[in-house]
Amino acid sequence: MSSRSCPDWPRLMELAPDLQFKHYTVAEAHLPSEALMNLPDVPLGAVAICCDLEHHVYYAQHTEPKVAAALRETHWYELNEWATTGPGRAA
């Protein structure tokens, strides 16, 4: 477990055992441009997202609300959506 790992990792492993959630700044996460356009007042250096970058899944409880709202308009999934109606429901 790295220092970036989400402190809720035991709970997250129950919901999505194939995903690994870490905390990132907006800049480190390389979010889609359509999301970044909707975040003009969020500093790119702010730790604002908890996600699995490879699978494009974010954990809303540990994600800046403005970032989560911007991601809803993209191909990213919120964890509960991913686990219930998205690709994770088969897992």
C-alpha positions as CSV (number, residue, x, y, z in Angstrom):
1,M,0.0,0.0,0.0
2,S,1.4,3.4,-1.0
3,S,1.0,6.7,0.8
4,R,-1.4,7.7,-2.0
5,S,-3.6,4.7,-1.3
6,C,-7.1,5.7,-0.2
7,P,-7.5,5.2,3.6
8,D,-10.9,3.5,2.8
9,W,-9.1,0.8,0.8
10,P,-10.6,-2.2,2.9
11,R,-14.1,-1.0,2.1
12,L,-13.2,-0.3,-1.5
13,M,-11.7,-3.7,-2.0
14,E,-15.1,-5.2,-1.0
15,L,-16.9,-3.1,-3.6
16,A,-14.3,-3.4,-6.4
17,P,-11.5,-5.9,-5.7
18,D,-10.0,-5.3,-9.2
19,L,-9.5,-1.6,-8.7
20,Q,-6.9,0.3,-6.8
21,F,-7.9,3.7,-5.5
22,K,-5.3,6.4,-4.9
23,H,-5.4,10.1,-4.2
24,Y,-4.1,12.4,-6.9
25,T,-4.0,16.1,-7.8
26,V,-6.1,17.2,-10.8
27,A,-2.9,17.7,-12.8
28,E,-1.6,14.2,-12.0
29,A,-4.8,12.5,-12.9
30,H,-4.7,13.9,-16.5
31,L,-8.5,14.3,-16.5
32,P,-10.4,14.6,-19.8
33,S,-10.3,18.1,-21.3
34,E,-14.1,18.3,-21.2
35,A,-13.9,17.9,-17.4
36,L,-11.0,20.4,-17.0
37,M,-13.0,23.0,-19.0
38,N,-15.6,22.9,-16.2
39,L,-13.0,23.3,-13.4
40,P,-11.7,26.9,-13.9
41,D,-11.5,27.6,-10.2
42,V,-10.0,24.3,-9.0
43,P,-6.2,24.6,-8.7
44,L,-4.5,21.9,-10.7
45,G,-2.1,21.2,-7.9
46,A,-4.8,20.5,-5.4
47,V,-5.4,16.9,-4.2
48,A,-8.9,16.6,-5.4
49,I,-9.6,13.1,-6.7
50,C,-9.6,9.6,-5.4
51,C,-9.6,7.2,-8.3
52,D,-8.4,4.2,-10.2
53,L,-6.7,5.9,-13.2
54,E,-6.5,2.8,-15.3
55,H,-10.2,2.1,-15.2
56,H,-11.5,5.7,-15.0
57,V,-13.4,5.1,-11.8
58,Y,-13.5,7.7,-9.0
59,Y,-14.7,7.5,-5.4
60,A,-17.0,10.4,-4.9
61,Q,-16.7,10.5,-1.1
62,H,-13.0,11.4,-1.4
63,T,-13.2,13.5,-4.5
64,E,-13.7,17.3,-4.6
65,P,-17.4,17.8,-5.4
66,K,-16.7,20.1,-8.4
67,V,-14.3,17.5,-9.8
68,A,-16.9,14.7,-9.4
69,A,-19.6,16.9,-11.1
70,A,-17.2,17.6,-14.0
71,L,-16.4,13.9,-14.4
72,R,-20.1,12.9,-14.6
73,E,-20.1,14.5,-18.0
74,T,-17.3,12.2,-19.3
75,H,-16.6,8.6,-19.8
76,W,-15.5,8.2,-16.1
77,Y,-17.6,6.2,-13.7
78,E,-18.4,6.9,-10.0
79,L,-17.6,3.8,-8.0
80,N,-21.2,3.0,-7.1
81,E,-22.3,3.4,-10.8
82,W,-19.3,1.2,-11.9
83,A,-20.2,-1.5,-9.4
84,T,-24.0,-1.6,-10.1
85,T,-24.7,-0.6,-13.7
86,G,-21.3,-0.3,-15.2
87,P,-18.5,-2.7,-16.2
88,G,-17.9,-3.7,-12.5
89,R,-21.3,-5.3,-12.1
90,A,-20.0,-8.5,-13.7
91,A,-17.2,-8.8,-11.2
